[in-house]
Every structure is written in structure tokens, then in C-alpha cells.
Amino acid sequence: MFLNYDALPEGSDIRVELDPAGAGVRITVPAGEPPRAALKQTAYDALGVGAVQSWALLLLALVVFMIGIRANRISGAALTWAWAFFAVFCAAIVLLVSWVRYGVMLDAIRLGRRQMTVIAATREQLLIETTGPFGASSVNLPANAVIKLHAQRHALRDQRAILRRVHVLLITVDNQALHFLPARDPRELRIVIAILRPFLS
């Protein structure tokens, strides 16, 4: 039986199949390209990150700007224009940093979307098969061996040995952390956790 979870974000391609008797669930995360909604959200996230990471440059620019105004005794209309150009300069710095971050984040998301994963869970067993740019692995665990499920940002190396800090599904088993679904939307990860938790609790 195919289930459509309304809580999944727009553009999500995750498919959930629940056993008619409720004995198990299978979650399929196919490989593909990121949807337009994911690209749009990434742009917003990059803008936020860019604004935060630009604060030191903006503070330094403000100090230099204030020193220049006092040294040159700028006032009146000239001061108004000076502040206007300074605001444009600050916006340009934020946009430049955001654009760089967007490129890095977009590359990671595209790689994550090419990672194919299938998760099958019952009250006795958890089976995970995954393959893609972040490597291939197969996990077969007793359901009661899973200590914790949570989503967080984590540094993973792709097949080109490039370290990427992405959101992942983190499964803790006997003090060992297993990472799956790299670079997926955190909302998708939370829904996957909510689906799996009743079978693994």
C-alpha cells in the first residue's frame, strides 16, 4: 500500500509502502535530480548562511567607513549618498558570500539526490541498502539494536574524497553511528524518523 505523506516538503520523491497488516514498512529514496523547490530552499538557506558568515567583513567595513567619514568631515547630502553607497557595498558582500555558499550547498545536494536508498523495517529487523556518490553499503540489524534515530548535520566524504557537511539520518547502534540519506531536506529526514520509530521502539 502506497502512502502519501502530506508533511513531506514540496518536490520530495520519497515513497513509503506500509504492509497492509501494519507489520512493516518500506521507504524508497530513488536517485534523481533535485526538484525546483529544493533549489529554491537551498538559495534561501545560502542567503541566511551568507549573511551570518559576512558579519566580520561588514563590521570591518563599518569601522573603516566611520573613520573615513570623520576624517573627511562628510555631512549633508554627501553623507546621505555615502551611507547609500555603503549599504549597496554591504549587500554586495552578503550576496557574494551567499553565492559561493550556494554553489557548495547545491553541489552537495545534487550528489545527495543521486544516492539511492531503500529502508525496510519491521518490529524484528531493520534492513538498509544504499548506493551512490557517498558510497555503497548494506545494513541488516535487529530492530532492538537501534538505540536512537535523529537528523543532524554531519561531515561525510563523497567518492571523490571531498568532505561535505550535509544533513543526514543518523542511526545509533551500540555506540556506533551510521549515516544515511545524505544532503536530504531536514523535513524529509524527520518524517522518515517518525515513520520508522514505531517499528524500532
C-alpha positions in Angstrom: 0.0 0.0 0.0 1.5 3.4 -1.1 1.2 6.2 1.4 1.4 9.9 0.5 2.6 11.9 3.5 1.4 15.5 3.3 4.1 16.6 5.7 6.8 15.8 3.1 8.1 19.0 1.6 7.2 20.0 -1.9 9.2 18.1 -4.5 10.0 15.2 -2.3 10.4 11.9 -4.2 10.4 9.6 -1.1 7.9 6.7 -1.4 6.5 4.9 1.6 4.9 1.5 1.4 3.2 0.1 4.5 2.4 -3.6 5.0 -1.4 -3.9 4.9 -1.3 -5.7 8.3 1.0 -3.0 9.7 3.8 -5.4 10.3 6.4 -3.4 8.4 7.3 -0.5 6.2 9.5 0.1 3.2 10.9 3.5 2.4 12.3 4.1 -1.1 14.5 7.1 -1.8 15.3 7.0 -5.5 18.2 8.6 -7.3 17.4 11.7 -9.3 17.9 15.4 -9.7 16.9 18.0 -7.0 13.4 19.5 -7.7 12.9 23.2 -8.2 11.5 23.6 -4.7 14.7 22.1 -3.2 16.8 24.5 -5.3 14.7 27.4 -4.1 15.1 26.4 -0.5 18.8 26.0 -0.9 19.0 29.5 -2.2 17.2 30.8 0.9 19.5 28.8 3.1 22.6 30.0 1.4 21.4 33.6 1.8 21.0 33.1 5.5 24.4 31.4 5.8 26.0 34.2 3.7 24.5 36.9 6.0 25.8 35.2 9.1 29.3 34.5 7.7 29.6 38.1 6.4 29.3 39.8 9.8 33.1 40.1 10.4 33.7 41.7 6.9 30.7 44.0 7.4 31.9 45.1 10.9 35.3 45.8 9.5 33.8 47.8 6.6 31.6 49.8 9.0 34.7 50.7 11.1 36.6 51.9 8.1 33.6 53.7 6.8 33.1 55.6 10.0 36.7 56.5 10.2 36.6 57.8 6.6 33.5 59.9 7.4 35.1 61.5 10.4 38.4 62.1 8.8 36.9 63.8 5.8 34.2 65.6 7.8 31.4 64.5 5.4 28.0 65.8 6.1 24.7 66.8 4.5 23.7 65.3 1.1 27.2 63.8 0.7 26.7 61.9 3.9 23.4 60.5 2.7 24.9 59.4 -0.5 27.9 57.9 1.3 25.5 55.8 3.5 23.6 54.7 0.4 26.7 53.5 -1.4 27.9 51.8 1.8 24.6 49.9 2.1 25.0 48.8 -1.5 28.5 47.7 -0.8 27.3 45.6 2.3 24.6 44.0 0.2 27.1 43.1 -2.4 29.4 41.4 0.2 26.5 39.4 1.5 25.4 38.3 -2.0 28.9 37.3 -2.9 29.4 35.2 0.1 25.9 33.7 -0.3 26.6 32.9 -4.0 29.8 31.0 -3.0 27.9 29.1 -0.3 25.1 28.3 -2.7 27.5 26.7 -5.1 28.9 24.5 -2.4 25.5 23.6 -1.0 24.0 22.9 -4.4 26.8 20.5 -5.3 26.3 18.6 -2.1 22.5 18.4 -2.7 22.9 17.2 -6.2 25.2 14.4 -5.0 22.9 13.5 -2.2 19.9 13.3 -4.6 21.9 10.7 -6.7 22.2 8.5 -3.6 19.6 5.7 -3.9 18.5 4.2 -0.6 15.9 1.5 0.4 14.9 1.1 4.0 12.8 -1.8 5.2 11.7 -2.1 8.8 9.7 -4.5 10.9 9.4 -4.9 14.6 12.2 -7.5 14.4 14.6 -6.2 11.7 16.0 -3.1 10.0 17.4 -3.5 6.6 19.1 -0.7 4.6 20.6 -0.8 1.2 22.2 2.3 -0.3 24.5 3.2 -3.2 25.6 6.4 -4.9 28.2 9.2 -4.7 28.6 8.8 -1.0 29.4 5.1 -1.3 27.5 1.8 -1.1 26.6 -0.2 2.0 24.2 -2.8 3.3 23.0 -2.9 6.8 21.0 -5.7 8.5 20.2 -5.1 12.1 17.9 -6.4 14.8 15.2 -3.8 15.5 16.1 -3.7 19.2 19.7 -2.9 18.4 18.8 0.6 17.3 19.4 3.0 20.2 18.5 6.3 18.6 17.3 7.9 15.3 17.9 11.5 14.7 18.7 14.0 11.9 21.7 16.3 12.1 24.4 18.0 10.1 27.5 15.8 9.6 30.7 15.8 7.6 30.8 13.0 5.0 33.3 12.2 2.3 32.0 11.5 -1.2 33.6 9.2 -3.7 36.0 11.9 -4.8 37.2 12.2 -1.1 35.7 15.7 -0.8 34.5 16.4 2.7 30.9 17.8 2.7 28.9 18.9 5.7 25.3 17.8 5.0 22.1 16.8 6.8 21.9 13.0 7.4 19.8 10.4 9.0 21.9 9.3 12.0 21.2 5.8 13.4 23.0 5.0 16.7 23.7 1.3 17.2 25.8 0.2 20.2 27.7 3.4 20.4 28.3 3.3 16.6 26.9 6.0 14.3 25.5 5.0 10.9 24.8 7.7 8.4 22.2 7.5 5.6 20.2 9.8 3.3 22.9 12.5 2.9 22.0 16.0 1.8 18.3 15.4 2.1 15.9 18.1 3.3 15.7 18.0 7.2 11.9 17.8 7.0 12.2 14.7 4.9 14.6 13.2 7.5 12.2 14.0 10.3 9.3 12.3 8.5 11.4 9.2 7.8 12.3 9.0 11.5 8.6 9.4 12.5 7.7 6.5 10.2 10.5 4.2 11.4 10.3 4.9 15.1 7.1 2.9 15.9 8.8 -0.2 14.4 12.1 0.3 16.2 11.0 1.4 19.6 
